[in-house]
Structure formats: structure tokens, C-alpha cells
């Protein structure tokens, strides 16, 4: 997803929102570039999935936005990965005192970080500490196909 596609998702989400959501997110809302900068500054998110018993599960993850595409980490053997294997539906939130981003979408499992050198290098370049994932981390990276996104 390019930044232009992220902007279209932001605009479409707001256009189809309830009156309350429109009021909340139209004042001080962020454009796609601002969303990308915010996500890359925070570099953390909560991803919600549904487990095999139908109950919700939330996981704290590393997150980044690479050219408009939201990327998050999933650790080997985690409930997050097991749940994604059952259903790729996710909700993702990135929050800080000054802004919030909420997303509903579908996760695409991109593969193990060690097999995605080019993407991992781009993510390292975005990280304020120079690294997106810890050295030697063997988990998976996932992207999000956005269905709805709100940012304020």
C-alpha cells in the first residue's frame, strides 16, 4: 500500500463513519503522512484477534508503517500467530497521549523476519534506535490490509 492508498482508506473510513466518529476524528485528524510518522515514532501497537474459542485476544507488538503499509511483529509460538492461522481478521491500535490510530483489517503473514532482508532493512531504517526487531529475532512479520482506519 502506498501513502496515497492509505490516504484513500482514511478518507473512505471517515466518509462512512457514524456521526459521532465523524465528529471525533474530523477535528485534528491526521493525513496519511502524519499517520506514518506517528506509527514510526511510537513503533508499538496492540493487535486484537479472535481465538479458537471465540474469545478476543490482544497482543502488544512492534509496529511500523513502510510506504503506507502497516507492518507488525508476531512471535513464534504465540497466541497471536495461532489465531492468525485460524482467522486473519485483526484490529490494531497505536496510541500515545497526543494521537490515536485505530485500524480494522486483514493480516497477511509475510514470513519470518530472517527471510525478508530487504523489508527488515527498511524497517530498521525507520526505527529511532536503528533497529526494528531485536538482533537474532526469528518471528514473523505481518502486514495489514486496511478495511477501516481512524486517526486523531
For each residue, the residues with C-beta under 8 A, 3 or more apart:
1: 5 6 9 67 68 69 143 145 146
2: 5 6 67 68
3: 6 7 32 33 36 67 68
4: 7 8 32 68
5: 1 2 8 9 68
6: 1 2 3 9 10 32 35 36 65 68 69 146 149
7: 3 4 10 11 31 32 68
8: 4 5 11 12
9: 1 5 6 12 13 146 148 149
10: 6 7 13 14 29 30 31 32 35 149 150 151
11: 7 8 14 15
12: 8 9 15 16
13: 9 10 16 17 148 149 150
14: 10 11 17 21 22 25 26 29 150
15: 11 12
16: 12 13 148
17: 13 14 21 22 25 150
18: 21 22
19: 22 23
20: 23 24
21: 14 17 18 24 25 150
22: 14 17 18 19 25 26
23: 19 20 26 27
24: 20 21 27 150 152
25: 14 17 21 22 29 150 151 152
26: 14 22 23 29
27: 23 24 152
28: 152
29: 10 14 25 26 151 152
30: 10 34 35 38 99 101 151 152
31: 7 10 34 35
32: 3 4 6 7 10 35 36 68
33: 3 36 37
34: 30 31 37 38 151
35: 6 10 30 31 32 38 39 65 101 149 151
36: 3 6 32 33 39 40 65 68
37: 33 34 40 41
38: 30 34 35 41 42 94 96 99 101 151
39: 35 36 42 43 45 63 64 65 70 94 101
40: 36 37 43 64 65 126 127 128
41: 37 38 96 128
42: 38 39 45 63 94 95 96
43: 39 40 62 63 64 126 127 128 132
44: 60 61 62 63 94
45: 39 42 60 61 62 63 72 92 93 94
46: 58 59 60 61 92 93 95
47: 58 59 61 72 74 80 90 91 92 107
48: 56 57 58 59 90 91 92 93
49: 56 57 59 79 80 83 84 87 89 90
50: 54 55 56 57 83 86 87 89
51: 54 55 56 57 79 82 83 86
52: 82 83 86
53:
54: 50 51
55: 50 51
56: 48 49 50 51
57: 48 49 50 51 79 80 83
58: 46 47 48
59: 46 47 48 49 74 78 79 80
60: 44 45 46
61: 44 45 46 47 72 73 74 80
62: 43 44 45 72 73 132 133
63: 39 42 43 44 45 70 71 72 73 92 94
64: 39 40 43 70 71 72 123 126 127 132
65: 6 35 36 39 40 68 69 70 71 126
66: 69 71 119 122 123 126
67: 1 2 3
68: 1 2 3 4 5 6 7 32 36 65
69: 1 6 65 66 143 144
70: 39 63 64 65 92 103 143 144 146
71: 63 64 65 66 110 119 123 141 142 143 144
72: 45 47 61 62 63 64 92 107 141 142 144
73: 61 62 63 113 133 137 139 140 141 142
74: 47 59 61 78 80 81 84 109 139 140 141 142
75: 78 80 81 139
76: 81 138 139 140
77: 81
78: 59 74 75 81 82 139
79: 49 51 57 59 82 83
80: 47 49 57 59 61 74 75 83 84
81: 74 75 76 77 78 84 85 109 140
82: 51 52 78 79 85 86
83: 49 50 51 52 57 79 80 86 87
84: 49 74 80 81 87 88 90 107 109 142
85: 81 82
86: 50 51 52 82 83
87: 49 50 83 84
88: 84 106 107 108 109
89: 49 50 105 106 107
90: 47 48 49 84 103 104 105 106 107 144
91: 47 48 102 103 104
92: 45 46 47 48 63 70 72 101 102 103 105 144
93: 45 46 48 100 101 102 103
94: 38 39 42 44 45 63 100 101
95: 42 46 99 100 101
96: 38 41 42 99 100
97:
98:
99: 30 38 95 96 151 152
100: 93 94 95 96 150 151 152
101: 30 35 38 39 92 93 94 95 149 150 151
102: 91 92 93 149 150 151
103: 70 90 91 92 93 144 146 148 149
104: 90 91 146 147 148 149
105: 89 90 92 144 145 146 147 148 149
106: 88 89 90 144 145 147
107: 47 72 84 88 89 90 142 143 144 145
108: 88 142 143 144 145
109: 74 81 84 88 140 142
110: 71 116 119 140 141 142 143
111: 115 116 140 141
112: 115 116 138 139 140 141
113: 73 116 120 133 137 138 139 140 141
114: 117 138
115: 111 112
116: 110 111 112 113 119 120 141
117: 114 120 121
118: 121 122
119: 66 71 110 116 122 123 141
120: 113 116 117 123 124 132 133 141
121: 117 118 124 125
122: 66 118 119 125 126
123: 64 66 71 119 120 126 127 132 133 141
124: 120 121 127 130 131 132
125: 121 122
126: 40 43 64 65 66 122 123 132
127: 40 43 64 123 124 130 131 132
128: 40 41 43
129:
130: 124 127
131: 124 127 134 135
132: 43 62 64 120 123 124 126 127
133: 62 73 113 120 123 137 139
134: 131 137
135: 131
136:
137: 73 113 133 134
138: 76 112 113 114
139: 73 74 75 76 78 112 113 133
140: 73 74 76 81 109 110 111 112 113
141: 71 72 73 74 110 111 112 113 116 119 120 123
142: 71 72 73 74 84 107 108 109 110
143: 1 69 70 71 107 108 110
144: 69 70 71 72 90 92 103 105 106 107 108
145: 1 105 106 107 108
146: 1 6 9 70 103 104 105 149
147: 104 105 106
148: 9 13 16 103 104 105
149: 6 9 10 13 35 101 102 103 104 105 146
150: 10 13 14 17 21 24 25 100 101 102
151: 10 25 29 30 34 35 38 99 100 101 102
152: 24 25 27 28 29 30 99 100
